[in-house]
Amino acid sequence: MKKIITLLFMTFSLSYAEISGVTYFEYEDNFYLFFGENDLAVNVLNLYVAEDVNAEFKRHSQSPICITPTAARMGGRILLHKGKIFRFGQNNNRGYGASLTVLEIIKLSPVCYEEKVCGSLQIDDFKGPHTVDYHSDLKAVVLDYYEDGFSLLAGYRRLRSVLSKR
């Protein structure tokens, strides 16, 4: 059974109820949605396209466009810079959000998609970044990262947080 999903004013049909990491991108008079489905989001990236933002988005003929834990889950918005298009994918190969894979989108049209790995972003001695965001003029860039750690009080803090919401 297909489920109709509406994001703001965008509608598309899926066989699954849950999507994650949705990224919207407009390019050459077409509208694209990049996203993962259910538990596959870490390994599989889908692409849907529409000719109008108010039309129903349809599965791109080459979707899924990425099947690998090193780049499938979106790690930020699509970047159009100096005539080139870049996509950031979370590298979950060695754990959640270990770093970002940078991919250049070579071809993007309603019937064709091609990308290639052109680099990575990693912060020494930390995990991440797993998401990047930027100001339109690239004068400000935000990266997130974290450090794995162990705390004897972690369980207590989680329990206290749950109980305080009741």
Secondary structure as a PSIPRED ss2 file (coil, helix, strand):
# PSIPRED VFORMAT (PSIPRED V4.0)

   1 M C   1.000  0.000  0.000
   2 K C   1.000  0.000  0.000
   3 K E   0.000  0.000  1.000
   4 I E   0.000  0.000  1.000
   5 I E   0.000  0.000  1.000
   6 T E   0.000  0.000  1.000
   7 L E   0.000  0.000  1.000
   8 L C   1.000  0.000  0.000
   9 F C   1.000  0.000  0.000
  10 M E   0.000  0.000  1.000
  11 T E   0.000  0.000  1.000
  12 F E   0.000  0.000  1.000
  13 S E   0.000  0.000  1.000
  14 L E   0.000  0.000  1.000
  15 S C   1.000  0.000  0.000
  16 Y C   1.000  0.000  0.000
  17 A C   1.000  0.000  0.000
  18 E C   1.000  0.000  0.000
  19 I E   0.000  0.000  1.000
  20 S E   0.000  0.000  1.000
  21 G E   0.000  0.000  1.000
  22 V E   0.000  0.000  1.000
  23 T E   0.000  0.000  1.000
  24 Y E   0.000  0.000  1.000
  25 F E   0.000  0.000  1.000
  26 E E   0.000  0.000  1.000
  27 Y E   0.000  0.000  1.000
  28 E C   1.000  0.000  0.000
  29 D C   1.000  0.000  0.000
  30 N E   0.000  0.000  1.000
  31 F E   0.000  0.000  1.000
  32 Y E   0.000  0.000  1.000
  33 L E   0.000  0.000  1.000
  34 F E   0.000  0.000  1.000
  35 F E   0.000  0.000  1.000
  36 G E   0.000  0.000  1.000
  37 E E   0.000  0.000  1.000
  38 N H   0.000  1.000  0.000
  39 D H   0.000  1.000  0.000
  40 L H   0.000  1.000  0.000
  41 A C   1.000  0.000  0.000
  42 V C   1.000  0.000  0.000
  43 N C   1.000  0.000  0.000
  44 V E   0.000  0.000  1.000
  45 L E   0.000  0.000  1.000
  46 N E   0.000  0.000  1.000
  47 L E   0.000  0.000  1.000
  48 Y E   0.000  0.000  1.000
  49 V E   0.000  0.000  1.000
  50 A E   0.000  0.000  1.000
  51 E C   1.000  0.000  0.000
  52 D C   1.000  0.000  0.000
  53 V C   1.000  0.000  0.000
  54 N C   1.000  0.000  0.000
  55 A C   1.000  0.000  0.000
  56 E E   0.000  0.000  1.000
  57 F E   0.000  0.000  1.000
  58 K E   0.000  0.000  1.000
  59 R E   0.000  0.000  1.000
  60 H C   1.000  0.000  0.000
  61 S C   1.000  0.000  0.000
  62 Q C   1.000  0.000  0.000
  63 S C   1.000  0.000  0.000
  64 P C   1.000  0.000  0.000
  65 I C   1.000  0.000  0.000
  66 C E   0.000  0.000  1.000
  67 I E   0.000  0.000  1.000
  68 T C   1.000  0.000  0.000
  69 P C   1.000  0.000  0.000
  70 T C   1.000  0.000  0.000
  71 A C   1.000  0.000  0.000
  72 A C   1.000  0.000  0.000
  73 R C   1.000  0.000  0.000
  74 M E   0.000  0.000  1.000
  75 G C   1.000  0.000  0.000
  76 G E   0.000  0.000  1.000
  77 R C   1.000  0.000  0.000
  78 I C   1.000  0.000  0.000
  79 L E   0.000  0.000  1.000
  80 L E   0.000  0.000  1.000
  81 H E   0.000  0.000  1.000
  82 K C   1.000  0.000  0.000
  83 G C   1.000  0.000  0.000
  84 K E   0.000  0.000  1.000
  85 I E   0.000  0.000  1.000
  86 F E   0.000  0.000  1.000
  87 R E   0.000  0.000  1.000
  88 F E   0.000  0.000  1.000
  89 G E   0.000  0.000  1.000
  90 Q E   0.000  0.000  1.000
  91 N E   0.000  0.000  1.000
  92 N C   1.000  0.000  0.000
  93 N C   1.000  0.000  0.000
  94 R C   1.000  0.000  0.000
  95 G C   1.000  0.000  0.000
  96 Y C   1.000  0.000  0.000
  97 G C   1.000  0.000  0.000
  98 A C   1.000  0.000  0.000
  99 S E   0.000  0.000  1.000
 100 L E   0.000  0.000  1.000
 101 T E   0.000  0.000  1.000
 102 V E   0.000  0.000  1.000
 103 L E   0.000  0.000  1.000
 104 E E   0.000  0.000  1.000
 105 I E   0.000  0.000  1.000
 106 I E   0.000  0.000  1.000
 107 K E   0.000  0.000  1.000
 108 L E   0.000  0.000  1.000
 109 S C   1.000  0.000  0.000
 110 P C   1.000  0.000  0.000
 111 V C   1.000  0.000  0.000
 112 C C   1.000  0.000  0.000
 113 Y E   0.000  0.000  1.000
 114 E E   0.000  0.000  1.000
 115 E E   0.000  0.000  1.000
 116 K E   0.000  0.000  1.000
 117 V E   0.000  0.000  1.000
 118 C E   0.000  0.000  1.000
 119 G E   0.000  0.000  1.000
 120 S E   0.000  0.000  1.000
 121 L E   0.000  0.000  1.000
 122 Q C   1.000  0.000  0.000
 123 I C   1.000  0.000  0.000
 124 D C   1.000  0.000  0.000
 125 D C   1.000  0.000  0.000
 126 F C   1.000  0.000  0.000
 127 K E   0.000  0.000  1.000
 128 G C   1.000  0.000  0.000
 129 P C   1.000  0.000  0.000
 130 H C   1.000  0.000  0.000
 131 T C   1.000  0.000  0.000
 132 V E   0.000  0.000  1.000
 133 D E   0.000  0.000  1.000
 134 Y E   0.000  0.000  1.000
 135 H C   1.000  0.000  0.000
 136 S C   1.000  0.000  0.000
 137 D C   1.000  0.000  0.000
 138 L C   1.000  0.000  0.000
 139 K C   1.000  0.000  0.000
 140 A C   1.000  0.000  0.000
 141 V E   0.000  0.000  1.000
 142 V E   0.000  0.000  1.000
 143 L E   0.000  0.000  1.000
 144 D C   1.000  0.000  0.000
 145 Y C   1.000  0.000  0.000
 146 Y E   0.000  0.000  1.000
 147 E C   1.000  0.000  0.000
 148 D C   1.000  0.000  0.000
 149 G C   1.000  0.000  0.000
 150 F C   1.000  0.000  0.000
 151 S C   1.000  0.000  0.000
 152 L C   1.000  0.000  0.000
 153 L C   1.000  0.000  0.000
 154 A H   0.000  1.000  0.000
 155 G H   0.000  1.000  0.000
 156 Y H   0.000  1.000  0.000
 157 R H   0.000  1.000  0.000
 158 R H   0.000  1.000  0.000
 159 L H   0.000  1.000  0.000
 160 R H   0.000  1.000  0.000
 161 S H   0.000  1.000  0.000
 162 V H   0.000  1.000  0.000
 163 L H   0.000  1.000  0.000
 164 S H   0.000  1.000  0.000
 165 K C   1.000  0.000  0.000
 166 R C   1.000  0.000  0.000
